[in-house]
């Protein structure tokens, strides 16, 4: 059994989703901190207000704040006042956001402003990828170079991690090098958020409950591409009572 529902462009000024903004202020981001701050501010200016918004500023420490659709003003000043420095607890910051939204209904979108490097998390990359895969969050990394030399071993792993986050959740990675590229990026993200489809189906193999199930979505027509989650974990089967 298959059903589908489209998210149409807004009749309401509030975007019907829960939005997370993770803002990396660590030492590796110092050279691009101003561009990253401008990216976050422009993103907030470009999108309608989210139903609920979490902001997480992180370096070695993690600072999280929650806003509803009526209290999202004033964030610009806080973002521009953020100071850089310290180690990077990126994996822990992502896990912190996932823990806050795991029981909330509706669409969840996480936008990361980071170079992808982690130097101070308790969680490993494998552990946080497992948490993301079992969540219902779509991730859009805004990936910065972090001053890494192109193609260097130090730069490859963080960028690969960000690409993996986007691929497994149906999101997309964007790599701005100048502020001129930001409006186009935000327009693409906003267009996607306003024109997504939710597909659902009833499995004919309920006995596999609890195991990860891969998904593949195909569409007809030349030039059409679909991005979607790599799969999902169904709820485990509960024993039936006699």
N, C-alpha and C positions, 0 to 999 in steps of 0.2 A: 504494500500500500504506500503510495507516494503522494505527498502534498507539497505545495509551494506557495510562498507569499512574498510579494515584492515590497520593498521600502521605497515609497514614492518621494520625490522632492517635496520639501516641507511646506505644509500649510501653517505650521507652527514655528515660531522663532526658536523654540527649544528643540535641540536634536535629541531624538528618542534613544539615547544610549548612555551608558556609564563610561566615562572617559578617564584614563589615567595618563598623566604626564610625568615621566621620569627624567630628571634633569641632572646630568653628570657634571659635578663641579670639582673633580679631582685634579691632581697635579698634571696628568697627561693631557687634560683638556685646556690648560691655561692659555696656550697659543691661540686656541679657537673659541675661547670662552665668550668673547663679545659676539661672534657670529652665532654661536649656539644660543645665547640669550636673545639675540634679535630673531632667531628662528622660532623660539618658543613664543615670544611676544606676538610675532606676526601670525603664528598659527592660531593663537587665541583670538586675535582680531578677525581672522578669516572665517572661523567656524561659528555657527550659532551656539548659544549656550547649551551645554550638555545637561541632561537630567540630573546627573551627579558627577562630580569631578574630584579626583584625587590627585594631588601633586606630591611628588617625592623628590626632594633635593638630597643627593647622596655623594659622598666621597668615601671616607672611612666610616663616618656616621651616617645614619639615615633619618631624615626628617620628613614626616608625612602629615599632610593636611587634607581635610575633606570639605568640599563646598557643594551646596545645592545650586539649582539654576538661578537663584536670586542673589547669591552671595559671591559670584565669581569676579566681580569688579575689584580692583585693587591688586590683582595678581601681577600686573605689569611691573609695578614698582618693586615688588618682592623679587621678581625674576631678575630685574636689572641690578638689584642691590646684592645679588648672590656673589660671594667671594670664592675663589678657587684655591685648591691646594689639598694635599693629603693623598692617601691611598684610595683605592676604588673598590667598593663593595657592590658591584653591579648585580651579581647573581642574588645576593641577599636582598637587594632593593626590589628586584623583580618578584622574588618570593613573598616579600612583604605586601606588595600590591595584590598578588594573587590570593593571599590569605584574607585580605580585606573584602574582596568581591566574590569569593567562591560561592557564597550562599545567596547572592542577589540575583533576581531574575533579569531577563532581557539581554540585549547586546552589550558586550564589553569590548572596548577598544583601548589598547595601550600604545602610546607614542613615546618612543625612546629618543632622547637627545644625548648621544654618547659616541665614543670611539670604539666601544665594545670590549675594551680591556678590563680585566678584573685582577686585583692584586691583594684583596683583603677580605674575601667572603668566606664564611664558614661552609657554605654549600659549594659543591663542585659544579662544573659545567654540565656534566651528565645528570646530576640531581635536579638542577633547575630546568633543564630541557624536559625531563620527565614530568615535572610539575606543570610546565607550559602545555605539554602534549595532552595532559589529562584535564586541562581547563577548557573553558569556552571563550577564551580571550583571543582577539585578533591583534597582531602586533605589527606596528609600522615603525621600524627603526629609521631615524634621521641620522645617518652615519657620517661621522667626521673622521678625518685622517689621524687626529691625535698627534700630528707631527711625525708619524712613522714614515720611513722611507718606503716608497711604492715597491711592493713585491718583497719587502723584508720579512723575515720569519716572525718578527715581533708584530708586524701589522697583519699578516695573513690570518692568524688564528682568531683575533677579535672580529675581523670582517666576516670570516666564515661563520662565526657564531651568530652574528646579526642576520646573515642571510638565512641561516637555518631556522631562526625564530620566525622570520617572515614566511618562509616556505611551509613550515609545519602548521601555521595558523591561518593561512590564506591571506596574509598581509603582503607588504612590498617594502623593499629597502630603497631609500633615497639617499644620495650622496652629494649634498650641495658643497660647492667650493667657494661660491660668492653669494652675497645676499640677493643678487639679481635672480638667482635660480629659485628662491624660496616661494614666490607667489604661485609659480607653476606647480610646484610640489604640493602645496596646500590645496590647490584647485583639484588636483588629481585625487587626493585623499577624500576631500569633501564630496566629489562626484561619486566616488565609490560608496561612501557611507549613505548617500541618498538614493542609491540605485542598486542596493544589494538584494539578493533573493535568499530566503530561508527555505531550504529543502528538507523534508523529513520523510521517513518511511518506517514501516513496521517490519522488523526482521522476520524471516521465515526460519531462523536458526536461534531461537531463544536459549537453547542449551549452551551456547557459547557465552553466556552472560559473564561480564567481568573481564573478558579478554579484549585487548586492543583490536579494533576493526579498521582496516584501511579503507579509504574512500577514493573513488575515481569518478569524475564527472566529465562527460564528453558532450560537445555541442556540434550541431551541423552548421555548415556554412564556412566559406573561405574567410580567413583573416580574423576569426573569432577565437579568443582565448579565455579560459576560465581559471581563476585562482580560487582555491578552496582549502579547507583544513585537510591535513593528511589522513585523518581518521578520528576515532573517538573511543572512549571507554564506556560501554553500556553499564548500567547499574547491575550489580551481581544479583543472581537469582535468589529469591527467598524460598525456603522450603515450604511446600504446600501442607496445609493442615488437613487431617482427615476428620 
